[in-house]
Amino acid sequence: MSLIQSSPLLRSALALDAAACAGMGLILAGAAAPLSAPLGLPMDFLRGAGLVLLPCAALLGWFAGRKTLPRLAVYAVIGINLLWIADSIAILLMGWFAPTGLGIAFVLAQAAAVAIVTELEIIGFRRSGAALHAGEAAAAR
């Protein structure tokens, strides 16, 4: 398994991602009913998205606290964020739902926020160095 020595920027970006996922997850899961009408998005969709974000937040928080990470884990975080952005745009373009103007703004704003965090993670990943070997990586934890 290829490990990286996580840069401070990568750890900070992962912590920001974790906090954003936790906050958005709690809002969407807890307030799906009152948000549904103003956003024009189905309550079950909002609640489901919120419930998906909560375990993601926990995992991202755990990653943020690690000095070494599997390279594949960082690729997965970045890839999932890119998929989230693409799905957000697809929601608006594919006609799956009929969001209100506020709903469109909400979807675009959260997609832009995910894009910014993802860019920070990419920069932080590039600044991360390769871990010397698994034994030293384990000791660094």
N, C-alpha and C positions, 0 to 999 in steps of 0.2 A: 504494500500500500504506500503510495506516494504522499508524504506529509509536507506541509508548509509551516514555516515559522510565521505566525500571523502578525502582520504589522499593526501598530496602534490604530491606524486609520481603518483597517479592515475590522478590527474588534469594535471600534466606535460605530462604524456603519452597521455592523450586525446588531449592536445594541440599539441603535436608532430604529432599525427594521423591526426588532423585537418589540420595542415600545409602541411603534406605530401599529403593528399587527394586534397587539394586546388592546390598545385603545379602540381601534376600529372594530375589532372583534367583539369587545364588550358593548360598544354602541349598537352595532348591527344586531347582535344576538339579543340584547336586552330591550332595544327600542324599535324592533322591526315593525311592529304594528303601527305605532304613530308615525314612523318614517315612510311607510308604504305609499300612502295617498299623496303626500307632497312631492315625493320623488317619482311617483308613477312606476314603481318597481314592486313586484309581488312580495308580500310579507315573507312567505316561505323561502324565497330566493335570498332576501336580505338576511334572514335568520341563519340560513344554511351557510352563507358566505361568512357570517360572523363566527359561527361554530367551527368552520374550517380554519379561520385565522388564529384561534386561541391555542391549539397545540403547536401551530407553526411558531407563534410567539415564544412559547416555552423552549422549543428546540433552538430557535435563533438566539435566545438569551443564553442558553447553555453554550452554543458556539462562541458567542461574544466573550465568554469568560475563559476560553481556552487559549493557551499560548501557541499550541500546535493544532492543526486541523488537517484532516484528509483533503487533499486537493479536490477530489471528487465531490466532497460535501460543499465546497465553495462553488464549484461549477453548478451543482444542483440548486443552490440558493439563487444564483444569478439566473439560471435557466427558468426556474419556477417564477421568479419575478418578471422575466420577459414574457412568459406565458400569461401571467396575470394582466400585464399591460395589453397584450394582443387580445385577450378575451374581453377586456374592458372596452376596447375599440369595437370589437365584433358585436358586443351588446348593442352598441349604438348604430352600427351599420347593417346588421343582419335582420333587424325588425323582430327580434325575439320578444321584445317588450315594447311598451309605448311610454318611455319616460317623459316626464314633464320637463320644462326648461330647467327647473332646479335639479331634476334628476340627471339631465345631460351634464350640467355643470358639476354635479357631484361625481359622476363617473369620470369625467375628464380630469377633475382636480385630484382625485385619488390615484388615477393612472399616472399623472404627472409627478405626484409625490413618490410613487413607487419607482418611476424612472430616475428621479434624482437620487434616491437611496441606492438603487442598483448601480448607477454611475459611480457613486462613492465606494461601493463594494468592489467594483471592477478596478478602480484606482488603487484601493487598499490591497487588493489581491496582487496587483502588479508590483506593489512595494514589498510584498511578503517574500521572504527568502525560503529556499528549500531547507527542510530540517535535515540535519546531518545523517542521522539514522534513527530507527525506531526506538532504540534504547535511550538515546538522549532526549527524544521527543517525550517519552513516558516520564522521564525525570523532570522535564520542564513543566509538567502539569502540576 
